[in-house]
Amino acid sequence: MESEEEREALIINPSEHVIVRKVKGGALSFRRWLRGRSLYCSKLLTSRAKSRYLFLTYLVTLHLLVLLCLTGVL
């Protein structure tokens, strides 16, 4: 199931620098987290029409609030 990159990230290479190993491991865990989030969101969006629109409204509102805070309006 795992790709070649994921398998290589788990193998400890003694000639590799410690920071490179940590970055690879962090990237791998971020990819797994992102995959889990996308699966969760896709399940939520396909569950029911009402919850789908509620979730999309929540996401749009959240992004607007962040944008307004970053621009200094709020």
C-alpha positions as CSV (number, residue, x, y, z in Angstrom):
1,M,0.0,0.0,0.0
2,E,2.8,2.4,0.9
3,S,4.6,4.2,-1.9
4,E,8.4,3.9,-2.5
5,E,9.0,7.3,-0.9
6,E,7.2,6.3,2.3
7,R,9.2,3.2,2.6
8,E,12.5,5.1,2.0
9,A,11.5,7.7,4.6
10,L,11.2,4.9,7.2
11,I,14.6,3.3,6.5
12,I,17.4,4.8,8.6
13,N,20.4,5.6,6.4
14,P,23.5,6.2,8.6
15,S,25.2,8.3,5.9
16,E,22.2,10.7,5.9
17,H,22.3,13.8,8.0
18,V,20.0,13.8,11.1
19,I,18.1,16.9,9.9
20,V,17.4,15.3,6.5
21,R,15.9,12.2,8.2
22,K,13.7,14.4,10.5
23,V,12.5,16.4,7.5
24,K,11.6,13.2,5.6
25,G,9.8,11.8,8.6
26,G,7.9,15.0,9.1
27,A,6.9,15.2,5.5
28,L,5.7,11.6,5.7
29,S,3.6,12.2,8.8
30,F,2.2,15.4,7.2
31,R,1.2,13.5,4.1
32,R,-0.6,10.9,6.2
33,W,-2.4,13.6,8.2
34,L,-3.4,15.3,5.0
35,R,-4.7,12.1,3.5
36,G,-6.7,11.4,6.7
37,R,-8.2,15.0,6.6
38,S,-9.1,14.6,2.9
39,L,-10.8,11.3,3.6
40,Y,-12.7,12.8,6.5
41,C,-13.8,15.8,4.5
42,S,-14.9,13.7,1.5
43,K,-16.9,11.4,3.8
44,L,-18.5,14.4,5.4
45,L,-19.3,16.0,2.1
46,T,-20.9,12.9,0.6
47,S,-22.9,11.9,3.7
48,R,-25.9,14.2,3.5
49,A,-26.8,17.3,1.4
50,K,-27.7,19.4,4.4
51,S,-24.5,18.7,6.3
52,R,-22.5,19.3,3.2
53,Y,-23.8,22.8,2.7
54,L,-23.4,23.5,6.4
55,F,-19.8,22.3,6.3
56,L,-19.0,24.4,3.2
57,T,-20.6,27.5,4.8
58,Y,-18.4,26.9,7.9
59,L,-15.3,26.6,5.7
60,V,-16.1,29.8,3.8
61,T,-16.8,31.7,6.9
62,L,-13.6,30.5,8.6
63,H,-11.6,31.6,5.6
64,L,-13.2,35.0,5.5
65,L,-12.5,35.6,9.1
66,V,-8.9,34.6,8.7
67,L,-8.6,36.9,5.6
68,L,-10.2,39.8,7.5
69,C,-7.9,39.3,10.5
70,L,-4.8,39.2,8.3
71,T,-5.8,42.4,6.4
72,G,-6.4,44.2,9.7
73,V,-10.1,44.8,9.2
74,L,-11.0,42.9,12.4
